[in-house]
Amino acid sequence: MNWNYGYLVIAIIFEVLATTALKETHGFTRLLPSLVTVTGYALAFYFLSLTLRIMPVGVVYALWCGAGIILITAIGWVWFRQALDMPALIGMGFIMVGVGIINLYSKTLVH
């Protein structure tokens, strides 16, 4: 079984968890969110490194960032009640289209 995408998904989950907790650290003055942030980023980079053993760094980073941006924006909208205007929504749409194109059509990925 090819775990490259599994490792990438796990890396994205830890990155999103860490970034969400980062807002709650209040400049790393709160212990629990700070520990979640540091641990989450460490695990995110570990699983990202496993993905990079096989897949190209540029493509992996584009997928990781694109998915992270979309998920963090959604969490910000739902959890933190951060408003999104039309340009932000259009930009998110472009990011999703870009990630889709990479996944569906790129010959540089290892499937």
DSSP file (Angstrom, degrees, kcal/mol; ACC not computed):
  #  RESIDUE AA STRUCTURE BP1 BP2  ACC     N-H-->O    O-->H-N    N-H-->O    O-->H-N    TCO  KAPPA ALPHA  PHI   PSI    X-CA   Y-CA   Z-CA
    1    1 A M              0   0    0      0, 0.0     2,-0.7     0, 0.0     0, 0.0   0.000 360.0 360.0 360.0 136.3    0.0    0.0    0.0
    2    2 A N        -     0   0    0      1,-0.1     4,-0.3   109,-0.1     3,-0.3  -0.760 360.0-178.6 -87.2 113.6    1.2    3.5   -0.9
    3    3 A W     >  +     0   0    0     -2,-0.7     4,-3.2     1,-0.2     5,-0.3   0.366  52.6 103.3 -94.1   4.0    1.2    5.7    2.2
    4    4 A N  H  > S+     0   0    0      1,-0.2     4,-2.0     2,-0.2    -1,-0.2   0.922  87.4  40.3 -55.9 -48.6    2.4    8.9    0.6
    5    5 A Y  H  > S+     0   0    0     -3,-0.3     4,-2.7     2,-0.2    -1,-0.2   0.867 114.1  55.0 -69.0 -34.7   -1.0   10.5    0.5
    6    6 A G  H  > S+     0   0    0     -4,-0.3     4,-2.4     2,-0.2    -2,-0.2   0.929 109.3  46.6 -61.9 -45.4   -1.8    9.1    3.9
    7    7 A Y  H  X S+     0   0    0     -4,-3.2     4,-2.5     1,-0.2    -1,-0.2   0.891 112.2  51.5 -62.9 -38.8    1.3   10.7    5.4
    8    8 A L  H  X S+     0   0    0     -4,-2.0     4,-2.4    -5,-0.3    -2,-0.2   0.919 109.6  48.8 -64.9 -43.2    0.4   14.0    3.6
    9    9 A V  H  X S+     0   0    0     -4,-2.7     4,-2.4     2,-0.2    -2,-0.2   0.918 112.0  49.0 -62.5 -43.5   -3.1   14.0    5.0
   10   10 A I  H  X S+     0   0    0     -4,-2.4     4,-2.4     2,-0.2    -2,-0.2   0.913 110.5  51.1 -62.6 -42.1   -1.8   13.3    8.5
   11   11 A A  H  X S+     0   0    0     -4,-2.5     4,-2.3     1,-0.2    -2,-0.2   0.910 110.5  49.1 -60.6 -42.5    0.7   16.2    8.0
   12   12 A I  H  X S+     0   0    0     -4,-2.4     4,-2.6     2,-0.2     5,-0.2   0.912 109.7  51.6 -64.1 -42.8   -2.1   18.5    6.9
   13   13 A I  H  X S+     0   0    0     -4,-2.4     4,-2.4     1,-0.2    -2,-0.2   0.932 112.4  45.2 -60.9 -46.4   -4.2   17.5    9.9
   14   14 A F  H  X S+     0   0    0     -4,-2.4     4,-2.6     2,-0.2    -1,-0.2   0.880 112.9  51.2 -66.2 -36.6   -1.4   18.2   12.4
   15   15 A E  H  X S+     0   0    0     -4,-2.3     4,-2.5    -5,-0.2    -2,-0.2   0.917 111.8  46.6 -65.5 -42.8   -0.6   21.5   10.7
   16   16 A V  H  X S+     0   0    0     -4,-2.6     4,-2.4     2,-0.2    -2,-0.2   0.908 113.1  49.4 -66.3 -42.0   -4.2   22.7   10.8
   17   17 A L  H  X S+     0   0    0     -4,-2.4     4,-2.3    -5,-0.2    -2,-0.2   0.931 113.2  47.0 -60.7 -46.0   -4.5   21.7   14.5
   18   18 A A  H  X S+     0   0    0     -4,-2.6     4,-1.9     1,-0.2    -2,-0.2   0.903 112.9  48.2 -64.5 -42.3   -1.2   23.5   15.3
   19   19 A T  H  X S+     0   0    0     -4,-2.5     4,-1.1     2,-0.2    -1,-0.2   0.885 111.1  50.6 -68.1 -38.0   -2.2   26.6   13.4
   20   20 A T  H  X S+     0   0    0     -4,-2.4     4,-0.7     1,-0.2     3,-0.5   0.924 112.8  46.2 -63.6 -43.9   -5.7   26.7   15.1
   21   21 A A  H >X S+     0   0    0     -4,-2.3     3,-0.7     1,-0.2     4,-0.6   0.813 100.3  70.3 -67.4 -29.8   -4.0   26.3   18.5
   22   22 A L  H >< S+     0   0    0     -4,-1.9     3,-1.1     1,-0.3     4,-0.4   0.876  94.0  54.7 -56.9 -39.6   -1.5   29.0   17.6
   23   23 A K  H >< S+     0   0    0     -4,-1.1     3,-0.7    -3,-0.5    -1,-0.3   0.854 107.4  51.1 -61.4 -34.0   -4.2   31.7   17.8
   24   24 A E  H << S+     0   0    0     -3,-0.7    -1,-0.3    -4,-0.7    -2,-0.2   0.516  89.8  78.4 -84.1  -5.1   -5.1   30.6   21.3
   25   25 A T  T <X>S-     0   0    0     -3,-1.1     4,-2.2    -4,-0.6     5,-1.4   0.754  85.0-146.5 -72.8 -22.3   -1.5   30.8   22.6
   26   26 A H  T <45S-     0   0    0     -3,-0.7     3,-0.2    -4,-0.4    -3,-0.1   0.961  80.1 -32.7  51.1  56.4   -1.8   34.6   22.9
   27   27 A G  T  45S-     0   0    0     -5,-0.4    -1,-0.2     1,-0.2    -4,-0.1   0.841 114.2 -61.3  72.0  34.2    1.9   35.0   22.0
   28   28 A F  T  45S+     0   0    0     -6,-0.3    -1,-0.2     2,-0.1    -2,-0.2   0.832 107.8 122.0  59.5  36.2    2.9   31.7   23.7
   29   29 A T  T  <5 +     0   0    0     -4,-2.2     2,-0.5    -3,-0.2    -3,-0.2   0.492  58.0  70.8-100.5  -7.1    1.7   32.9   27.1
   30   30 A R  S  ><S-     0   0    0     -5,-1.4     4,-1.5     1,-0.2     5,-0.1  -0.956  72.8-150.5-113.8 126.8   -0.8   30.0   27.5
   31   31 A L  H  > S+     0   0    0     -2,-0.5     4,-2.6     2,-0.2     5,-0.2   0.938  85.8  47.3 -66.1 -55.2    0.7   26.6   28.2
   32   32 A L  H  > S+     0   0    0      1,-0.2     4,-2.4     2,-0.2     5,-0.2   0.932 115.3  43.3 -61.1 -50.7   -1.7   24.1   26.7
   33   33 A P  H  > S+     0   0    0      0, 0.0     4,-2.4     0, 0.0    -1,-0.2   0.873 113.9  54.2 -62.0 -32.3   -2.3   25.8   23.4
   34   34 A S  H  X S+     0   0    0     -4,-1.5     4,-2.5     2,-0.2     5,-0.2   0.916 109.2  46.9 -65.9 -42.3    1.4   26.4   23.2
   35   35 A L  H  X S+     0   0    0     -4,-2.6     4,-2.5     2,-0.2     5,-0.3   0.901 112.3  50.3 -64.7 -41.0    2.2   22.7   23.7
   36   36 A V  H  X S+     0   0    0     -4,-2.4     4,-2.6    -5,-0.2    -2,-0.2   0.914 112.0  49.0 -62.5 -42.2   -0.5   21.7   21.1
   37   37 A T  H  X S+     0   0    0     -4,-2.4     4,-2.5    -5,-0.2     5,-0.2   0.954 114.5  42.0 -63.3 -51.7    1.1   24.2   18.6
   38   38 A V  H  X S+     0   0    0     -4,-2.5     4,-2.1     1,-0.2    -2,-0.2   0.926 119.0  44.9 -64.1 -45.7    4.7   23.1   19.0
   39   39 A T  H  X S+     0   0    0     -4,-2.5     4,-2.5    -5,-0.2     5,-0.2   0.913 112.9  51.8 -64.9 -42.6    3.8   19.4   19.1
   40   40 A G  H  X S+     0   0    0     -4,-2.6     4,-2.5    -5,-0.3    -2,-0.2   0.918 111.3  45.8 -61.3 -45.0    1.4   19.7   16.1
   41   41 A Y  H  X S+     0   0    0     -4,-2.5     4,-2.5     2,-0.2     5,-0.2   0.897 111.6  52.4 -66.6 -38.7    4.0   21.5   14.0
   42   42 A A  H  X S+     0   0    0     -4,-2.1     4,-1.9    -5,-0.2    -2,-0.2   0.935 113.8  42.9 -61.4 -45.8    6.7   18.9   14.9
   43   43 A L  H  X S+     0   0    0     -4,-2.5     4,-2.6     2,-0.2     5,-0.3   0.879 111.6  55.2 -68.4 -37.0    4.4   16.0   13.9
   44   44 A A  H  X S+     0   0    0     -4,-2.5     4,-2.2    -5,-0.2    -2,-0.2   0.936 110.9  44.2 -60.7 -46.4    3.3   17.9   10.8
   45   45 A F  H  X S+     0   0    0     -4,-2.5     4,-2.2     2,-0.2    -1,-0.2   0.851 111.2  54.7 -69.7 -33.0    6.9   18.3    9.6
   46   46 A Y  H  X S+     0   0    0     -4,-1.9     4,-1.4    -5,-0.2    -2,-0.2   0.965 112.9  41.1 -62.2 -51.0    7.7   14.7   10.5
   47   47 A F  H  X S+     0   0    0     -4,-2.6     4,-1.6     1,-0.2    -2,-0.2   0.844 112.6  55.6 -68.7 -31.6    4.9   13.3    8.4
   48   48 A L  H  X S+     0   0    0     -4,-2.2     4,-1.9    -5,-0.3    -1,-0.2   0.899 104.6  54.0 -63.5 -39.0    5.6   15.8    5.6
   49   49 A S  H  < S+     0   0    0     -4,-2.2     4,-0.4     1,-0.2    -2,-0.2   0.847 104.7  54.3 -64.5 -33.2    9.2   14.5    5.6
   50   50 A L  H >< S+     0   0    0     -4,-1.4     3,-0.9     1,-0.2     4,-0.3   0.894 108.1  49.7 -66.3 -38.5    7.9   11.0    5.1
   51   51 A T  H >X S+     0   0    0     -4,-1.6     4,-2.2     1,-0.2     3,-1.4   0.878 103.9  60.2 -64.4 -37.7    5.9   12.1    2.1
   52   52 A L  T 3< S+     0   0    0     -4,-1.9    -1,-0.2     1,-0.3    -2,-0.2   0.559  83.5  79.9 -73.1  -7.0    8.9   13.8    0.6
   53   53 A R  T <4 S+     0   0    0     -3,-0.9    -1,-0.3    -4,-0.4    -2,-0.2   0.820 116.9   9.8 -64.9 -28.5   10.9   10.6    0.4
   54   54 A I  T <4 S+     0   0    0     -3,-1.4    -2,-0.2    -4,-0.3    -1,-0.1   0.741 118.0  68.3-118.4 -43.3    9.0    9.8   -2.8
   55   55 A M  S  < S-     0   0    0     -4,-2.2    54,-0.1     1,-0.1     2,-0.1  -0.520  89.1 -95.5 -90.4 152.0    7.0   12.8   -4.0
   56   56 A P     >  -     0   0    0      0, 0.0     4,-2.5     0, 0.0     5,-0.2  -0.388  28.6-130.2 -67.5 139.1    8.5   16.0   -5.4
   57   57 A V  H  > S+     0   0    0      1,-0.2     4,-2.6     2,-0.2     5,-0.2   0.863 103.0  52.8 -60.6 -40.6    8.9   18.8   -2.8
   58   58 A G  H  > S+     0   0    0      2,-0.2     4,-2.0     1,-0.2    -1,-0.2   0.919 113.2  42.5 -63.7 -44.1    7.3   21.5   -4.9
   59   59 A V  H  > S+     0   0    0      2,-0.2     4,-2.4     1,-0.2     5,-0.2   0.922 115.0  49.7 -69.4 -44.4    4.1   19.6   -5.5
   60   60 A V  H  X S+     0   0    0     -4,-2.5     4,-2.9     1,-0.2     5,-0.2   0.925 112.1  48.6 -60.3 -44.4    3.9   18.3   -2.0
   61   61 A Y  H  X S+     0   0    0     -4,-2.6     4,-2.9    -5,-0.2     5,-0.3   0.890 110.0  51.6 -65.4 -38.9    4.3   21.8   -0.6
   62   62 A A  H  X S+     0   0    0     -4,-2.0     4,-2.5    -5,-0.2     5,-0.2   0.921 113.9  43.7 -62.5 -43.8    1.7   23.1   -2.9
   63   63 A L  H  X S+     0   0    0     -4,-2.4     4,-2.5     2,-0.2     5,-0.3   0.925 115.3  48.7 -66.7 -44.2   -0.8   20.5   -1.9
   64   64 A W  H  X S+     0   0    0     -4,-2.9     4,-2.2    -5,-0.2    -2,-0.2   0.932 116.6  41.6 -61.1 -48.5    0.1   20.9    1.8
   65   65 A C  H  X S+     0   0    0     -4,-2.9     4,-3.0    -5,-0.2     5,-0.2   0.927 114.6  50.8 -67.1 -45.3   -0.3   24.7    1.7
   66   66 A G  H  X S+     0   0    0     -4,-2.5     4,-2.1    -5,-0.3    -2,-0.2   0.939 114.4  42.5 -59.4 -49.1   -3.4   24.7   -0.4
   67   67 A A  H  X S+     0   0    0     -4,-2.5     4,-2.6    -5,-0.2     5,-0.2   0.909 115.1  51.4 -65.2 -41.1   -5.3   22.2    1.8
   68   68 A G  H  X S+     0   0    0     -4,-2.2     4,-2.9    -5,-0.3     5,-0.3   0.910 109.2  50.2 -62.0 -42.8   -4.0   24.0    4.9
   69   69 A I  H  X S+     0   0    0     -4,-3.0     4,-2.3     2,-0.2     5,-0.2   0.935 112.8  46.1 -61.1 -47.2   -5.2   27.4    3.7
   70   70 A I  H  X S+     0   0    0     -4,-2.1     4,-2.2    -5,-0.2    -2,-0.2   0.936 116.3  44.4 -62.3 -47.0   -8.6   26.1    2.8
   71   71 A L  H  X S+     0   0    0     -4,-2.6     4,-2.5     2,-0.2    -2,-0.2   0.910 114.3  48.1 -67.6 -42.5   -9.1   24.3    6.1
   72   72 A I  H  X S+     0   0    0     -4,-2.9     4,-2.8    -5,-0.2    -1,-0.2   0.897 111.6  51.1 -65.0 -39.3   -7.7   27.1    8.3
   73   73 A T  H  X S+     0   0    0     -4,-2.3     4,-2.1    -5,-0.3    -2,-0.2   0.916 110.7  48.6 -63.4 -42.3   -9.9   29.6    6.5
   74   74 A A  H  X S+     0   0    0     -4,-2.2     4,-2.6     2,-0.2     5,-0.3   0.914 112.7  47.9 -63.5 -42.7  -12.9   27.4    7.1
   75   75 A I  H  X>S+     0   0    0     -4,-2.5     4,-2.8     1,-0.2     5,-1.1   0.916 111.0  51.3 -64.7 -42.4  -12.0   27.0   10.8
   76   76 A G  H  <5S+     0   0    0     -4,-2.8     6,-2.7     3,-0.2     4,-0.3   0.884 112.4  46.8 -59.9 -38.8  -11.5   30.7   11.1
   77   77 A W  H  <5S+     0   0    0     -4,-2.1    -2,-0.2     4,-0.2    -1,-0.2   0.920 124.8  29.4 -69.3 -45.3  -14.9   31.3    9.6
   78   78 A V  H  <5S+     0   0    0     -4,-2.6    -2,-0.2    -5,-0.1    -3,-0.2   0.947 130.7  31.2 -81.4 -52.1  -16.8   28.7   11.7
   79   79 A W  T  <5S+     0   0    0     -4,-2.8    -3,-0.2    -5,-0.3    -2,-0.1   0.914 131.7  29.1 -79.0 -45.8  -14.8   28.7   15.0
   80   80 A F  S   <S-     0   0    0     -5,-1.1    -1,-0.2    -4,-0.3    -3,-0.2   0.404  99.3-125.7 -99.3   1.7  -13.5   32.2   15.3
   81   81 A R        +     0   0    0     -6,-0.3     2,-0.5     1,-0.2    -4,-0.2   0.849  46.6 168.3  57.9  38.8  -16.4   33.9   13.4
   82   82 A Q        -     0   0    0     -6,-2.7    -1,-0.2    -9,-0.1     2,-0.1  -0.732  31.6-126.6 -86.5 126.4  -14.0   35.6   10.9
   83   83 A A        -     0   0    0     -2,-0.5     2,-0.4     1,-0.0    -1,-0.0  -0.379  16.4-153.2 -75.1 147.7  -15.8   37.1    8.0
   84   84 A L        -     0   0    0     -2,-0.1     2,-0.1    -7,-0.1    -1,-0.0  -0.986   8.0-154.8-120.4 128.3  -14.9   36.3    4.4
   85   85 A D     >  -     0   0    0     -2,-0.4     4,-2.2     1,-0.1     3,-0.2  -0.412  37.1 -92.1 -93.0 177.1  -15.6   38.7    1.6
   86   86 A M  H  > S+     0   0    0      1,-0.2     4,-2.7     2,-0.2     5,-0.2   0.892 123.8  52.8 -60.6 -44.4  -16.1   37.9   -2.1
   87   87 A P  H  > S+     0   0    0      0, 0.0     4,-2.5     0, 0.0    -1,-0.2   0.897 110.2  50.0 -59.1 -37.2  -12.4   38.3   -3.1
   88   88 A A  H  > S+     0   0    0     -3,-0.2     4,-2.3     2,-0.2    -2,-0.2   0.922 111.8  47.4 -65.2 -42.8  -11.4   35.9   -0.3
   89   89 A L  H  X S+     0   0    0     -4,-2.2     4,-2.0     2,-0.2    -1,-0.2   0.898 112.3  49.2 -65.3 -40.4  -14.0   33.4   -1.4
   90   90 A I  H  X S+     0   0    0     -4,-2.7     4,-2.1     2,-0.2    -2,-0.2   0.922 110.7  50.9 -64.3 -43.7  -12.9   33.7   -5.1
   91   91 A G  H  X S+     0   0    0     -4,-2.5     4,-2.1    -5,-0.2    -2,-0.2   0.902 109.2  50.7 -60.4 -42.1   -9.2   33.3   -4.0
   92   92 A M  H  X S+     0   0    0     -4,-2.3     4,-2.5     1,-0.2    -1,-0.2   0.884 107.8  54.0 -62.4 -38.4  -10.1   30.1   -2.0
   93   93 A G  H  X S+     0   0    0     -4,-2.0     4,-2.4     1,-0.2    -2,-0.2   0.913 107.2  50.1 -61.9 -42.1  -11.9   28.8   -5.1
   94   94 A F  H  X S+     0   0    0     -4,-2.1     4,-2.6     2,-0.2    -2,-0.2   0.895 109.3  51.7 -63.0 -39.7   -8.7   29.3   -7.2
   95   95 A I  H  X S+     0   0    0     -4,-2.1     4,-2.5     2,-0.2     5,-0.2   0.934 110.3  48.3 -62.2 -45.4   -6.7   27.5   -4.6
   96   96 A M  H  X S+     0   0    0     -4,-2.5     4,-2.3     1,-0.2    -2,-0.2   0.898 111.6  49.8 -62.8 -40.2   -9.1   24.5   -4.6
   97   97 A V  H  X S+     0   0    0     -4,-2.4     4,-2.6     2,-0.2    -1,-0.2   0.920 110.8  50.4 -63.7 -42.9   -9.0   24.5   -8.4
   98   98 A G  H  X S+     0   0    0     -4,-2.6     4,-2.3     2,-0.2    -2,-0.2   0.918 110.9  47.4 -61.7 -44.7   -5.2   24.5   -8.4
   99   99 A V  H  X S+     0   0    0     -4,-2.5     4,-2.4     1,-0.2    -1,-0.2   0.905 112.6  50.8 -63.4 -40.9   -5.0   21.6   -5.9
  100  100 A G  H  X S+     0   0    0     -4,-2.3     4,-2.6    -5,-0.2     5,-0.3   0.913 109.0  50.4 -62.4 -43.4   -7.5   19.7   -8.0
  101  101 A I  H  X>S+     0   0    0     -4,-2.6     4,-2.7     2,-0.2     5,-0.7   0.923 110.8  49.5 -61.6 -44.5   -5.5   20.3  -11.2
  102  102 A I  H  X5S+     0   0    0     -4,-2.3     4,-1.3     1,-0.2    -2,-0.2   0.943 115.1  43.8 -59.3 -47.6   -2.3   19.1   -9.5
  103  103 A N  H  <5S+     0   0    0     -4,-2.4    -2,-0.2     1,-0.2    -1,-0.2   0.864 122.1  36.7 -68.0 -36.6   -4.0   15.9   -8.2
  104  104 A L  H  <5S+     0   0    0     -4,-2.6    -2,-0.2    -5,-0.2    -1,-0.2   0.843 131.5  18.2 -86.4 -34.4   -5.9   15.1  -11.4
  105  105 A Y  H  <5S+     0   0    0     -4,-2.7    -3,-0.2    -5,-0.3     2,-0.2   0.620  85.8 111.4-119.5 -15.6   -3.5   16.0  -14.1
  106  106 A S     << -     0   0    0     -4,-1.3     3,-0.4    -5,-0.7    -4,-0.0  -0.437  43.8-163.1 -70.3 132.9    0.1   16.3  -12.9
  107  107 A K  S    S+     0   0    0     -2,-0.2    -1,-0.2     1,-0.2    -5,-0.0   0.433  81.7  75.6 -88.7  -1.8    2.5   13.7  -14.1
  108  108 A T  S    S+     0   0    0     -6,-0.1     2,-0.2     2,-0.1    -1,-0.2   0.599  76.7  92.6 -87.0 -10.5    5.0   14.6  -11.4
  109  109 A L  S    S-     0   0    0     -3,-0.4     2,-0.7    -7,-0.2   -54,-0.1  -0.538  75.1-129.8 -83.4 149.9    3.0   12.8   -8.6
  110  110 A V              0   0    0     -2,-0.2   -55,-0.1     1,-0.1    -2,-0.1  -0.886 360.0 360.0 -96.5 111.7    3.6    9.2   -7.6
  111  111 A H              0   0    0     -2,-0.7    -1,-0.1  -107,-0.1  -109,-0.1   0.419 360.0 360.0 -99.2 360.0    0.2    7.6   -7.6
